[in-house]
Amino acid sequence: MISRDARFGFAALLALAPACDDPLRERAVDALGPEVAGVPRGPLHRRGQPCLTCHDGRSEARAFSVAGTVFVTPDAPDPAPGVVVELASADGRTFRVATNCAGNFFVEPTSFAPRYPLFVALESGRYRVEMDTPVQRDGSCASCHREPASRSDVGQVFLYATPRAFDASGCP
């Protein structure tokens, strides 16, 4: 039989447990670095970074199930606004979302919570490109699509393989 004091101590520990921080998560958030000067927190910030590091439902940041940034070409810093990102879940459901002026897109779990693997395609007008491999576990595109491209990082998500003009009218 557990003593009353032991039960009280255990209950107190359980009550405090949610206040304990996750050191791995904290390191990942710190590794993102500071916000870009002049870009306030919000839908246009931190393009090209792993969104679900903060938007994971464990902080005050709004939770996302899938989020990322689309750039015009593999090496250019130019975001691709107005690109439709099509997400096809393993259970047959699809969801379409457009990128904003920073090239960012995000999906809240209440709108679409995919079942993996997840298949992704990008569309701009009549042009469509499909991702070669499915997403297996993480809805944060920049978890794999990091810059610079290397043997272990595939590089940023891009619409066109070669440079070309892209209409970003309507964006500041």
VMD Tcl script that builds the backbone (N, CA, C; Angstrom):
set m [mol new atoms 516]
animate dup $m
set s [atomselect $m all]
$s set {name element resname resid chain x y z} {
  {N N MET 1 A 0.850 -1.184 0.000}
  {CA C MET 1 A 0.000 0.000 0.000}
  {C C MET 1 A 0.889 1.239 0.000}
  {N N ILE 2 A 0.523 2.218 -0.823}
  {CA C ILE 2 A 1.283 3.459 -0.921}
  {C C ILE 2 A 0.782 4.431 0.139}
  {N N SER 3 A 1.735 5.053 0.819}
  {CA C SER 3 A 1.359 5.999 1.880}
  {C C SER 3 A 0.686 7.227 1.286}
  {N N ARG 4 A -0.029 7.934 2.149}
  {CA C ARG 4 A -0.713 9.151 1.727}
  {C C ARG 4 A 0.295 10.190 1.258}
  {N N ASP 5 A 1.440 10.314 1.941}
  {CA C ASP 5 A 2.465 11.289 1.559}
  {C C ASP 5 A 3.059 10.957 0.183}
  {N N ALA 6 A 3.272 9.658 -0.067}
  {CA C ALA 6 A 3.822 9.252 -1.365}
  {C C ALA 6 A 2.825 9.564 -2.477}
  {N N ARG 7 A 1.541 9.293 -2.218}
  {CA C ARG 7 A 0.514 9.608 -3.216}
  {C C ARG 7 A 0.461 11.101 -3.486}
  {N N PHE 8 A 0.553 11.916 -2.431}
  {CA C PHE 8 A 0.526 13.364 -2.584}
  {C C PHE 8 A 1.740 13.829 -3.397}
  {N N GLY 9 A 2.913 13.286 -3.090}
  {CA C GLY 9 A 4.128 13.656 -3.820}
  {C C GLY 9 A 4.031 13.284 -5.282}
  {N N PHE 10 A 3.484 12.099 -5.574}
  {CA C PHE 10 A 3.328 11.656 -6.949}
  {C C PHE 10 A 2.333 12.560 -7.691}
  {N N ALA 11 A 1.235 12.917 -7.029}
  {CA C ALA 11 A 0.239 13.796 -7.637}
  {C C ALA 11 A 0.842 15.174 -7.924}
  {N N ALA 12 A 1.674 15.663 -7.018}
  {CA C ALA 12 A 2.326 16.960 -7.232}
  {C C ALA 12 A 3.273 16.893 -8.430}
  {N N LEU 13 A 4.012 15.793 -8.560}
  {CA C LEU 13 A 4.903 15.634 -9.712}
  {C C LEU 13 A 4.119 15.608 -11.026}
  {N N LEU 14 A 3.002 14.893 -11.036}
  {CA C LEU 14 A 2.176 14.842 -12.236}
  {C C LEU 14 A 1.633 16.218 -12.597}
  {N N ALA 15 A 1.256 16.992 -11.600}
  {CA C ALA 15 A 0.726 18.326 -11.848}
  {C C ALA 15 A 1.788 19.241 -12.451}
  {N N LEU 16 A 3.038 19.046 -12.058}
  {CA C LEU 16 A 4.122 19.886 -12.564}
  {C C LEU 16 A 4.689 19.392 -13.884}
  {N N ALA 17 A 4.434 18.157 -14.243}
  {CA C ALA 17 A 5.035 17.566 -15.442}
  {C C ALA 17 A 4.798 18.387 -16.708}
  {N N PRO 18 A 3.579 18.900 -16.961}
  {CA C PRO 18 A 3.395 19.678 -18.181}
  {C C PRO 18 A 4.260 20.938 -18.234}
  {N N ALA 19 A 4.704 21.437 -17.089}
  {CA C ALA 19 A 5.536 22.637 -17.067}
  {C C ALA 19 A 6.977 22.330 -17.472}
  {N N CYS 20 A 7.360 21.057 -17.441}
  {CA C CYS 20 A 8.725 20.695 -17.828}
  {C C CYS 20 A 8.896 20.918 -19.323}
  {N N ASP 21 A 10.019 21.463 -19.705}
  {CA C ASP 21 A 10.281 21.737 -21.112}
  {C C ASP 21 A 11.000 20.574 -21.756}
  {N N ASP 22 A 10.889 20.490 -23.052}
  {CA C ASP 22 A 11.550 19.474 -23.843}
  {C C ASP 22 A 12.863 20.069 -24.356}
  {N N PRO 23 A 14.008 19.633 -23.842}
  {CA C PRO 23 A 15.273 20.244 -24.242}
  {C C PRO 23 A 15.595 20.061 -25.730}
  {N N LEU 24 A 15.172 18.961 -26.341}
  {CA C LEU 24 A 15.418 18.768 -27.776}
  {C C LEU 24 A 14.621 19.776 -28.601}
  {N N ARG 25 A 13.372 19.976 -28.212}
  {CA C ARG 25 A 12.539 20.955 -28.904}
  {C C ARG 25 A 13.109 22.353 -28.721}
  {N N GLU 26 A 13.511 22.682 -27.498}
  {CA C GLU 26 A 14.089 23.996 -27.221}
  {C C GLU 26 A 15.332 24.235 -28.082}
  {N N ARG 27 A 16.184 23.230 -28.212}
  {CA C ARG 27 A 17.376 23.367 -29.065}
  {C C ARG 27 A 16.993 23.580 -30.532}
  {N N ALA 28 A 15.977 22.865 -30.986}
  {CA C ALA 28 A 15.532 23.012 -32.378}
  {C C ALA 28 A 14.986 24.420 -32.624}
  {N N VAL 29 A 14.216 24.949 -31.682}
  {CA C VAL 29 A 13.683 26.306 -31.810}
  {C C VAL 29 A 14.831 27.313 -31.783}
  {N N ASP 30 A 15.771 27.147 -30.863}
  {CA C ASP 30 A 16.928 28.053 -30.783}
  {C C ASP 30 A 17.758 28.019 -32.068}
  {N N ALA 31 A 17.869 26.843 -32.680}
  {CA C ALA 31 A 18.675 26.701 -33.896}
  {C C ALA 31 A 18.074 27.465 -35.079}
  {N N LEU 32 A 16.786 27.796 -35.006}
  {CA C LEU 32 A 16.167 28.574 -36.073}
  {C C LEU 32 A 16.739 29.985 -36.140}
  {N N GLY 33 A 17.275 30.457 -35.028}
  {CA C GLY 33 A 17.837 31.804 -34.999}
  {C C GLY 33 A 16.761 32.857 -34.830}
  {N N PRO 34 A 17.183 34.119 -34.895}
  {CA C PRO 34 A 16.224 35.208 -34.686}
  {C C PRO 34 A 15.324 35.413 -35.903}
  {N N GLU 35 A 14.253 36.135 -35.681}
  {CA C GLU 35 A 13.366 36.537 -36.772}
  {C C GLU 35 A 14.143 37.453 -37.715}
  {N N VAL 36 A 13.764 37.478 -38.977}
  {CA C VAL 36 A 14.361 38.385 -39.953}
  {C C VAL 36 A 13.864 39.798 -39.640}
  {N N ALA 37 A 14.769 40.743 -39.589}
  {CA C ALA 37 A 14.415 42.126 -39.289}
  {C C ALA 37 A 13.382 42.638 -40.288}
  {N N GLY 38 A 12.365 43.294 -39.771}
  {CA C GLY 38 A 11.331 43.880 -40.617}
  {C C GLY 38 A 10.219 42.930 -41.014}
  {N N VAL 39 A 10.330 41.651 -40.650}
  {CA C VAL 39 A 9.273 40.684 -40.964}
  {C C VAL 39 A 8.651 40.240 -39.644}
  {N N PRO 40 A 7.463 40.738 -39.333}
  {CA C PRO 40 A 6.835 40.385 -38.059}
  {C C PRO 40 A 6.402 38.918 -38.039}
  {N N ARG 41 A 6.271 38.384 -36.836}
  {CA C ARG 41 A 5.738 37.025 -36.701}
  {C C ARG 41 A 4.373 36.964 -37.348}
  {N N GLY 42 A 4.134 35.912 -38.062}
  {CA C GLY 42 A 2.862 35.757 -38.753}
  {C C GLY 42 A 3.051 34.913 -39.999}
  {N N PRO 43 A 2.088 34.925 -40.888}
  {CA C PRO 43 A 2.112 34.018 -42.041}
  {C C PRO 43 A 3.255 34.253 -43.032}
  {N N LEU 44 A 3.907 35.419 -42.968}
  {CA C LEU 44 A 4.974 35.713 -43.919}
  {C C LEU 44 A 6.368 35.478 -43.340}
  {N N HIS 45 A 6.462 35.049 -42.092}
  {CA C HIS 45 A 7.787 34.948 -41.466}
  {C C HIS 45 A 8.427 33.581 -41.667}
  {N N ARG 46 A 9.745 33.568 -41.467}
  {CA C ARG 46 A 10.579 32.354 -41.447}
  {C C ARG 46 A 10.415 31.449 -42.659}
  {N N ARG 47 A 10.366 32.034 -43.852}
  {CA C ARG 47 A 10.217 31.191 -45.038}
  {C C ARG 47 A 11.417 30.256 -45.170}
  {N N GLY 48 A 11.116 29.036 -45.615}
  {CA C GLY 48 A 12.159 28.041 -45.817}
  {C C GLY 48 A 12.596 27.316 -44.555}
  {N N GLN 49 A 11.996 27.649 -43.404}
  {CA C GLN 49 A 12.373 26.980 -42.156}
  {C C GLN 49 A 11.341 25.908 -41.804}
  {N N PRO 50 A 11.713 24.961 -40.946}
  {CA C PRO 50 A 10.785 23.878 -40.577}
  {C C PRO 50 A 9.672 24.388 -39.658}
  {N N CYS 51 A 8.536 24.691 -40.237}
  {CA C CYS 51 A 7.424 25.345 -39.542}
  {C C CYS 51 A 6.936 24.597 -38.298}
  {N N LEU 52 A 6.886 23.273 -38.389}
  {CA C LEU 52 A 6.327 22.506 -37.281}
  {C C LEU 52 A 7.254 22.442 -36.066}
  {N N THR 53 A 8.443 23.017 -36.158}
  {CA C THR 53 A 9.304 23.117 -34.983}
  {C C THR 53 A 8.586 23.931 -33.919}
  {N N CYS 54 A 7.940 25.016 -34.324}
  {CA C CYS 54 A 7.176 25.848 -33.384}
  {C C CYS 54 A 5.678 25.571 -33.460}
  {N N HIS 55 A 5.178 25.306 -34.660}
  {CA C HIS 55 A 3.737 25.131 -34.872}
  {C C HIS 55 A 3.343 23.662 -34.703}
  {N N ASP 56 A 3.735 23.101 -33.575}
  {CA C ASP 56 A 3.519 21.678 -33.314}
  {C C ASP 56 A 2.388 21.400 -32.328}
  {N N GLY 57 A 1.687 22.459 -31.907}
  {CA C GLY 57 A 0.598 22.282 -30.949}
  {C C GLY 57 A 1.060 22.255 -29.502}
  {N N ARG 58 A 2.366 22.476 -29.262}
  {CA C ARG 58 A 2.882 22.432 -27.889}
  {C C ARG 58 A 3.310 23.810 -27.389}
  {N N SER 59 A 2.914 24.858 -28.106}
  {CA C SER 59 A 3.264 26.203 -27.672}
  {C C SER 59 A 2.103 27.133 -27.998}
  {N N GLU 60 A 2.309 28.421 -27.790}
  {CA C GLU 60 A 1.249 29.387 -28.099}
  {C C GLU 60 A 1.077 29.579 -29.604}
  {N N ALA 61 A 2.033 29.122 -30.406}
  {CA C ALA 61 A 1.917 29.230 -31.863}
  {C C ALA 61 A 0.815 28.311 -32.376}
  {N N ARG 62 A 0.072 28.791 -33.351}
  {CA C ARG 62 A -1.009 28.004 -33.944}
  {C C ARG 62 A -0.451 26.685 -34.483}
  {N N ALA 63 A -1.164 25.595 -34.265}
  {CA C ALA 63 A -0.705 24.269 -34.703}
  {C C ALA 63 A -0.984 24.071 -36.191}
  {N N PHE 64 A -0.008 23.470 -36.887}
  {CA C PHE 64 A -0.156 23.106 -38.288}
  {C C PHE 64 A 0.054 21.601 -38.433}
  {N N SER 65 A -0.638 21.000 -39.396}
  {CA C SER 65 A -0.393 19.588 -39.700}
  {C C SER 65 A 0.620 19.470 -40.838}
  {N N VAL 66 A 0.575 20.417 -41.776}
  {CA C VAL 66 A 1.509 20.462 -42.896}
  {C C VAL 66 A 1.817 21.934 -43.162}
  {N N ALA 67 A 3.082 22.248 -43.417}
  {CA C ALA 67 A 3.457 23.633 -43.711}
  {C C ALA 67 A 4.820 23.666 -44.387}
  {N N GLY 68 A 5.029 24.694 -45.204}
  {CA C GLY 68 A 6.313 24.835 -45.870}
  {C C GLY 68 A 6.382 26.086 -46.712}
  {N N THR 69 A 7.415 26.159 -47.525}
  {CA C THR 69 A 7.645 27.299 -48.409}
  {C C THR 69 A 7.988 26.777 -49.795}
  {N N VAL 70 A 7.430 27.422 -50.809}
  {CA C VAL 70 A 7.743 27.080 -52.196}
  {C C VAL 70 A 8.514 28.254 -52.799}
  {N N PHE 71 A 9.648 27.943 -53.419}
  {CA C PHE 71 A 10.464 28.938 -54.099}
  {C C PHE 71 A 10.304 28.757 -55.602}
  {N N VAL 72 A 10.677 29.766 -56.376}
  {CA C VAL 72 A 10.511 29.696 -57.826}
  {C C VAL 72 A 11.437 28.638 -58.423}
  {N N THR 73 A 12.736 28.672 -58.056}
  {CA C THR 73 A 13.714 27.722 -58.602}
  {C C THR 73 A 14.564 27.148 -57.475}
  {N N PRO 74 A 15.364 26.117 -57.737}
  {CA C PRO 74 A 16.120 25.453 -56.678}
  {C C PRO 74 A 17.127 26.332 -55.947}
  {N N ASP 75 A 17.720 27.300 -56.633}
  {CA C ASP 75 A 18.786 28.087 -56.024}
  {C C ASP 75 A 18.404 29.524 -55.718}
  {N N ALA 76 A 17.258 29.969 -56.201}
  {CA C ALA 76 A 16.880 31.369 -56.038}
  {C C ALA 76 A 16.202 31.605 -54.692}
  {N N PRO 77 A 16.393 32.786 -54.124}
  {CA C PRO 77 A 15.717 33.114 -52.866}
  {C C PRO 77 A 14.299 33.617 -53.081}
  {N N ASP 78 A 13.848 33.682 -54.344}
  {CA C ASP 78 A 12.534 34.239 -54.654}
  {C C ASP 78 A 11.416 33.274 -54.295}
  {N N PRO 79 A 10.481 33.714 -53.439}
  {CA C PRO 79 A 9.348 32.860 -53.104}
  {C C PRO 79 A 8.372 32.778 -54.276}
  {N N ALA 80 A 7.559 31.752 -54.295}
  {CA C ALA 80 A 6.570 31.545 -55.353}
  {C C ALA 80 A 5.166 31.701 -54.772}
  {N N PRO 81 A 4.618 32.926 -54.822}
  {CA C PRO 81 A 3.263 33.126 -54.303}
  {C C PRO 81 A 2.198 32.591 -55.258}
  {N N GLY 82 A 1.059 32.203 -54.700}
  {CA C GLY 82 A -0.064 31.758 -55.513}
  {C C GLY 82 A 0.056 30.365 -56.085}
  {N N VAL 83 A 1.041 29.607 -55.653}
  {CA C VAL 83 A 1.189 28.223 -56.107}
  {C C VAL 83 A 0.225 27.349 -55.300}
  {N N VAL 84 A -0.477 26.480 -55.970}
  {CA C VAL 84 A -1.386 25.567 -55.278}
  {C C VAL 84 A -0.596 24.324 -54.869}
  {N N VAL 85 A -0.647 24.004 -53.601}
  {CA C VAL 85 A -0.007 22.810 -53.060}
  {C C VAL 85 A -1.112 21.787 -52.852}
  {N N GLU 86 A -1.009 20.667 -53.548}
  {CA C GLU 86 A -1.999 19.602 -53.414}
  {C C GLU 86 A -1.415 18.504 -52.541}
  {N N LEU 87 A -2.128 18.162 -51.492}
  {CA C LEU 87 A -1.704 17.136 -50.537}
  {C C LEU 87 A -2.665 15.963 -50.651}
  {N N ALA 88 A -2.147 14.775 -50.922}
  {CA C ALA 88 A -2.978 13.580 -51.044}
  {C C ALA 88 A -2.587 12.602 -49.941}
  {N N SER 89 A -3.509 12.368 -49.049}
  {CA C SER 89 A -3.292 11.509 -47.895}
  {C C SER 89 A -3.422 10.033 -48.281}
  {N N ALA 90 A -2.784 9.170 -47.528}
  {CA C ALA 90 A -2.829 7.729 -47.797}
  {C C ALA 90 A -4.243 7.168 -47.721}
  {N N ASP 91 A -5.135 7.869 -47.020}
  {CA C ASP 91 A -6.514 7.390 -46.909}
  {C C ASP 91 A -7.405 7.896 -48.050}
  {N N GLY 92 A -6.790 8.511 -49.080}
  {CA C GLY 92 A -7.534 8.932 -50.254}
  {C C GLY 92 A -8.061 10.357 -50.215}
  {N N ARG 93 A -7.915 11.049 -49.104}
  {CA C ARG 93 A -8.369 12.439 -49.024}
  {C C ARG 93 A -7.329 13.373 -49.635}
  {N N THR 94 A -7.795 14.439 -50.260}
  {CA C THR 94 A -6.877 15.445 -50.783}
  {C C THR 94 A -7.255 16.804 -50.215}
  {N N PHE 95 A -6.257 17.668 -50.162}
  {CA C PHE 95 A -6.447 19.032 -49.664}
  {C C PHE 95 A -5.579 19.939 -50.509}
  {N N ARG 96 A -6.121 21.092 -50.885}
  {CA C ARG 96 A -5.378 22.050 -51.702}
  {C C ARG 96 A -5.289 23.370 -50.947}
  {N N VAL 97 A -4.106 23.959 -50.967}
  {CA C VAL 97 A -3.866 25.235 -50.292}
  {C C VAL 97 A -2.892 26.034 -51.164}
  {N N ALA 98 A -3.048 27.354 -51.177}
  {CA C ALA 98 A -2.173 28.207 -51.990}
  {C C ALA 98 A -1.109 28.868 -51.126}
  {N N THR 99 A 0.049 29.105 -51.728}
  {CA C THR 99 A 1.128 29.807 -51.039}
  {C C THR 99 A 0.806 31.299 -50.973}
  {N N ASN 100 A 1.306 31.956 -49.931}
  {CA C ASN 100 A 1.102 33.400 -49.773}
  {C C ASN 100 A 2.270 34.165 -50.419}
  {N N CYS 101 A 2.345 35.459 -50.177}
  {CA C CYS 101 A 3.382 36.301 -50.805}
  {C C CYS 101 A 4.802 35.911 -50.407}
  {N N ALA 102 A 4.989 35.240 -49.290}
  {CA C ALA 102 A 6.313 34.771 -48.876}
  {C C ALA 102 A 6.605 33.379 -49.423}
  {N N GLY 103 A 5.646 32.814 -50.167}
  {CA C GLY 103 A 5.796 31.448 -50.660}
  {C C GLY 103 A 5.387 30.413 -49.619}
  {N N ASN 104 A 4.937 30.890 -48.463}
  {CA C ASN 104 A 4.561 29.991 -47.369}
  {C C ASN 104 A 3.144 29.456 -47.548}
  {N N PHE 105 A 2.934 28.242 -47.080}
  {CA C PHE 105 A 1.588 27.673 -46.974}
  {C C PHE 105 A 1.528 26.911 -45.661}
  {N N PHE 106 A 0.335 26.789 -45.130}
  {CA C PHE 106 A 0.164 26.037 -43.886}
  {C C PHE 106 A -1.260 25.509 -43.815}
  {N N VAL 107 A -1.389 24.369 -43.149}
  {CA C VAL 107 A -2.675 23.699 -42.999}
  {C C VAL 107 A -2.856 23.370 -41.526}
  {N N GLU 108 A -4.000 23.743 -40.995}
  {CA C GLU 108 A -4.296 23.425 -39.603}
  {C C GLU 108 A -4.895 22.016 -39.519}
  {N N PRO 109 A -4.612 21.312 -38.423}
  {CA C PRO 109 A -5.108 19.935 -38.287}
  {C C PRO 109 A -6.626 19.817 -38.358}
  {N N THR 110 A -7.353 20.869 -37.960}
  {CA C THR 110 A -8.817 20.808 -38.034}
  {C C THR 110 A -9.309 20.844 -39.478}
  {N N SER 111 A -8.491 21.358 -40.395}
  {CA C SER 111 A -8.858 21.391 -41.813}
  {C C SER 111 A -8.435 20.126 -42.541}
  {N N PHE 112 A -7.232 19.633 -42.202}
  {CA C PHE 112 A -6.697 18.444 -42.869}
  {C C PHE 112 A -5.580 17.865 -42.019}
  {N N ALA 113 A -5.787 16.663 -41.547}
  {CA C ALA 113 A -4.762 15.935 -40.793}
  {C C ALA 113 A -4.435 14.681 -41.611}
  {N N PRO 114 A -3.346 14.717 -42.351}
  {CA C PRO 114 A -3.065 13.615 -43.278}
  {C C PRO 114 A -2.700 12.316 -42.583}
  {N N ARG 115 A -2.955 11.254 -43.292}
  {CA C ARG 115 A -2.478 9.932 -42.903}
  {C C ARG 115 A -1.313 9.640 -43.840}
  {N N TYR 116 A -0.188 9.297 -43.278}
  {CA C TYR 116 A 1.027 9.096 -44.079}
  {C C TYR 116 A 1.065 7.701 -44.666}
  {N N PRO 117 A 1.706 7.568 -45.834}
  {CA C PRO 117 A 2.483 8.567 -46.552}
  {C C PRO 117 A 1.584 9.604 -47.215}
  {N N LEU 118 A 2.190 10.785 -47.442}
  {CA C LEU 118 A 1.510 11.922 -48.020}
  {C C LEU 118 A 2.147 12.236 -49.372}
  {N N PHE 119 A 1.338 12.395 -50.381}
  {CA C PHE 119 A 1.831 12.686 -51.729}
  {C C PHE 119 A 1.582 14.163 -52.020}
  {N N VAL 120 A 2.578 14.828 -52.609}
  {CA C VAL 120 A 2.521 16.281 -52.784}
  {C C VAL 120 A 2.736 16.661 -54.248}
  {N N ALA 121 A 1.961 17.632 -54.702}
  {CA C ALA 121 A 2.126 18.197 -56.044}
  {C C ALA 121 A 2.003 19.710 -55.946}
  {N N LEU 122 A 2.683 20.405 -56.858}
  {CA C LEU 122 A 2.610 21.863 -56.950}
  {C C LEU 122 A 1.994 22.218 -58.293}
  {N N GLU 123 A 1.133 23.238 -58.305}
  {CA C GLU 123 A 0.495 23.679 -59.540}
  {C C GLU 123 A 0.547 25.195 -59.646}
  {N N SER 124 A 0.846 25.671 -60.840}
  {CA C SER 124 A 0.795 27.096 -61.157}
  {C C SER 124 A 0.243 27.198 -62.567}
  {N N GLY 125 A -0.972 27.694 -62.687}
  {CA C GLY 125 A -1.631 27.702 -63.997}
  {C C GLY 125 A -1.814 26.282 -64.488}
  {N N ARG 126 A -1.342 26.010 -65.697}
  {CA C ARG 126 A -1.459 24.650 -66.241}
  {C C ARG 126 A -0.222 23.802 -65.972}
  {N N TYR 127 A 0.760 24.381 -65.282}
  {CA C TYR 127 A 1.994 23.653 -64.970}
  {C C TYR 127 A 1.801 22.888 -63.663}
  {N N ARG 128 A 2.187 21.628 -63.654}
  {CA C ARG 128 A 2.062 20.793 -62.459}
  {C C ARG 128 A 3.320 19.963 -62.310}
  {N N VAL 129 A 3.842 19.888 -61.096}
  {CA C VAL 129 A 4.991 19.041 -60.806}
  {C C VAL 129 A 4.668 18.254 -59.534}
  {N N GLU 130 A 4.973 16.960 -59.571}
  {CA C GLU 130 A 4.705 16.098 -58.419}
  {C C GLU 130 A 6.017 15.741 -57.732}
  {N N MET 131 A 5.981 15.677 -56.430}
  {CA C MET 131 A 7.162 15.288 -55.671}
  {C C MET 131 A 7.481 13.831 -55.998}
  {N N ASP 132 A 8.764 13.530 -56.192}
  {CA C ASP 132 A 9.182 12.187 -56.611}
  {C C ASP 132 A 8.905 11.112 -55.562}
  {N N THR 133 A 9.020 11.469 -54.298}
  {CA C THR 133 A 8.829 10.491 -53.228}
  {C C THR 133 A 7.771 10.992 -52.263}
  {N N PRO 134 A 7.043 10.105 -51.612}
  {CA C PRO 134 A 6.039 10.560 -50.652}
  {C C PRO 134 A 6.683 11.019 -49.343}
  {N N VAL 135 A 5.957 11.854 -48.635}
  {CA C VAL 135 A 6.356 12.291 -47.294}
  {C C VAL 135 A 5.957 11.160 -46.354}
  {N N GLN 136 A 6.895 10.711 -45.541}
  {CA C GLN 136 A 6.625 9.538 -44.708}
  {C C GLN 136 A 6.126 9.833 -43.298}
  {N N ARG 137 A 6.521 11.001 -42.726}
  {CA C ARG 137 A 6.188 11.154 -41.312}
  {C C ARG 137 A 6.065 12.575 -40.799}
  {N N ASP 138 A 6.578 13.566 -41.499}
  {CA C ASP 138 A 6.675 14.914 -40.950}
  {C C ASP 138 A 6.076 15.917 -41.917}
  {N N GLY 139 A 5.079 16.665 -41.469}
  {CA C GLY 139 A 4.422 17.641 -42.313}
  {C C GLY 139 A 5.166 18.950 -42.469}
  {N N SER 140 A 6.350 19.046 -41.908}
  {CA C SER 140 A 7.161 20.250 -42.037}
  {C C SER 140 A 8.129 20.048 -43.207}
  {N N CYS 141 A 7.852 20.672 -44.334}
  {CA C CYS 141 A 8.634 20.437 -45.551}
  {C C CYS 141 A 10.135 20.632 -45.340}
  {N N ALA 142 A 10.498 21.680 -44.593}
  {CA C ALA 142 A 11.916 21.986 -44.409}
  {C C ALA 142 A 12.633 20.997 -43.486}
  {N N SER 143 A 11.935 20.001 -42.998}
  {CA C SER 143 A 12.636 18.945 -42.250}
  {C C SER 143 A 13.561 18.170 -43.190}
  {N N CYS 144 A 13.170 18.061 -44.452}
  {CA C CYS 144 A 14.014 17.426 -45.470}
  {C C CYS 144 A 14.541 18.445 -46.476}
  {N N HIS 145 A 13.729 19.430 -46.782}
  {CA C HIS 145 A 14.075 20.428 -47.795}
  {C C HIS 145 A 14.802 21.608 -47.166}
  {N N ARG 146 A 16.078 21.388 -46.819}
  {CA C ARG 146 A 16.895 22.433 -46.202}
  {C C ARG 146 A 17.925 22.937 -47.190}
  {N N GLU 147 A 18.342 24.150 -46.961}
  {CA C GLU 147 A 19.415 24.758 -47.751}
  {C C GLU 147 A 20.700 24.717 -46.969}
  {N N PRO 148 A 21.806 24.548 -47.605}
  {CA C PRO 148 A 21.951 24.255 -49.027}
  {C C PRO 148 A 21.713 22.773 -49.296}
  {N N ALA 149 A 21.430 22.456 -50.541}
  {CA C ALA 149 A 21.259 21.057 -50.918}
  {C C ALA 149 A 22.585 20.328 -50.714}
  {N N SER 150 A 22.499 19.094 -50.253}
  {CA C SER 150 A 23.701 18.287 -50.009}
  {C C SER 150 A 23.318 16.816 -50.138}
  {N N ARG 151 A 24.218 15.945 -49.763}
  {CA C ARG 151 A 23.910 14.503 -49.815}
  {C C ARG 151 A 22.804 14.127 -48.855}
  {N N SER 152 A 22.642 14.882 -47.759}
  {CA C SER 152 A 21.620 14.541 -46.779}
  {C C SER 152 A 20.429 15.488 -46.770}
  {N N ASP 153 A 20.504 16.609 -47.488}
  {CA C ASP 153 A 19.408 17.573 -47.567}
  {C C ASP 153 A 19.086 17.831 -49.028}
  {N N VAL 154 A 17.820 17.693 -49.383}
  {CA C VAL 154 A 17.445 17.772 -50.795}
  {C C VAL 154 A 17.341 19.195 -51.334}
  {N N GLY 155 A 17.498 20.202 -50.498}
  {CA C GLY 155 A 17.378 21.587 -50.947}
  {C C GLY 155 A 15.944 22.060 -50.867}
  {N N GLN 156 A 15.754 23.342 -51.144}
  {CA C GLN 156 A 14.436 23.944 -50.966}
  {C C GLN 156 A 13.410 23.401 -51.949}
  {N N VAL 157 A 12.131 23.530 -51.565}
  {CA C VAL 157 A 11.030 23.151 -52.439}
  {C C VAL 157 A 10.942 24.211 -53.535}
  {N N PHE 158 A 10.855 23.774 -54.800}
  {CA C PHE 158 A 10.819 24.736 -55.899}
  {C C PHE 158 A 9.814 24.298 -56.958}
  {N N LEU 159 A 9.344 25.284 -57.699}
  {CA C LEU 159 A 8.356 25.030 -58.734}
  {C C LEU 159 A 9.006 24.674 -60.066}
  {N N TYR 160 A 10.007 25.447 -60.482}
  {CA C TYR 160 A 10.655 25.244 -61.775}
  {C C TYR 160 A 12.116 24.847 -61.586}
  {N N ALA 161 A 12.604 23.946 -62.417}
  {CA C ALA 161 A 13.994 23.499 -62.315}
  {C C ALA 161 A 14.969 24.510 -62.911}
  {N N THR 162 A 14.506 25.344 -63.836}
  {CA C THR 162 A 15.381 26.334 -64.484}
  {C C THR 162 A 14.817 27.736 -64.261}
  {N N PRO 163 A 15.676 28.740 -64.279}
  {CA C PRO 163 A 15.205 30.116 -64.047}
  {C C PRO 163 A 14.159 30.544 -65.075}
  {N N ARG 164 A 13.183 31.264 -64.595}
  {CA C ARG 164 A 12.162 31.838 -65.470}
  {C C ARG 164 A 11.426 32.931 -64.725}
  {N N ALA 165 A 10.770 33.773 -65.484}
  {CA C ALA 165 A 10.002 34.858 -64.877}
  {C C ALA 165 A 8.795 34.268 -64.145}
  {N N PHE 166 A 8.470 34.882 -63.036}
  {CA C PHE 166 A 7.329 34.402 -62.258}
  {C C PHE 166 A 6.527 35.610 -61.818}
  {N N ASP 167 A 5.246 35.606 -62.040}
  {CA C ASP 167 A 4.390 36.740 -61.715}
  {C C ASP 167 A 4.081 36.755 -60.223}
  {N N ALA 168 A 4.629 37.760 -59.551}
  {CA C ALA 168 A 4.362 37.920 -58.121}
  {C C ALA 168 A 3.551 39.197 -57.890}
  {N N SER 169 A 2.811 39.620 -58.912}
  {CA C SER 169 A 2.008 40.826 -58.760}
  {C C SER 169 A 0.976 40.614 -57.653}
  {N N GLY 170 A 0.720 41.670 -56.952}
  {CA C GLY 170 A -0.220 41.589 -55.839}
  {C C GLY 170 A 0.478 41.358 -54.523}
  {N N CYS 171 A 1.771 41.093 -54.552}
  {CA C CYS 171 A 2.527 40.923 -53.309}
  {C C CYS 171 A 3.340 42.192 -53.048}
  {N N PRO 172 A 3.446 42.582 -51.791}
  {CA C PRO 172 A 4.234 43.783 -51.476}
  {C C PRO 172 A 5.714 43.582 -51.740}
}
mol reanalyze $m
mol bondsrecalc $m
mol representation Tube
mol addrep $m
